[in-house]
Amino acid sequence: VQLQASGGGLVQAGGSLRLSCAASGGIFTEYAMGWFRQAPGKEREFVGGVSGGGTRKAYADSVKGRFTISRDNAKNMVLLLMNSLKPEDTAVYYCAAAPTVTGWAPSTSDYYDTWGQGTLVTVSS
């Protein structure tokens, strides 16, 4: 499967953005999907994950209650709706895919075998 992330940009603190990740070349429902982010000078960190059927979701504590991950299996897309954005949310955001046959471990980067190219989110104070 190939992944293409989009939707990043510049937003003021308190604002919202929606990131999209389009998948192609595979059976989309056979992949759990995740979002990670990497801020300058920091390690990549887990943001959210959703199972292949969309019934299981997981979030990092830092984004819980503000971010929502969802997937549209008819369109082969996974979305990340980000509300109440903070300057500390500034990062390059990556989507990733994990074959569902490997189980459910959404917060572990090694769980995913395919990564998109990243989209930059900048939150100004």
C-alpha angles and dihedrals in degrees: 000000000000123000131207119188124199143158103078123136147124118307135165121248110277092030132114138239134180120214122201131199119194118201127203139171100040145061098278097204090058089068132074109215131216143182123219131175137204123200122200110284093005136100122258112270136196118256108171144331138200130196124241094263093040095241098110123058135174133188138190112250090241092064102030111127093016104059128053125195120202139160135214105207092186090061097034091237138131120202135201115200110197119195132176090023119200130201088250089064088070107121146107107279121213130192120212139187130218125188107246091224087075092066129240119311103132099165095056115089092206088062089073123073100182129052134188124226098260135245124229121239117189120186116193123206 
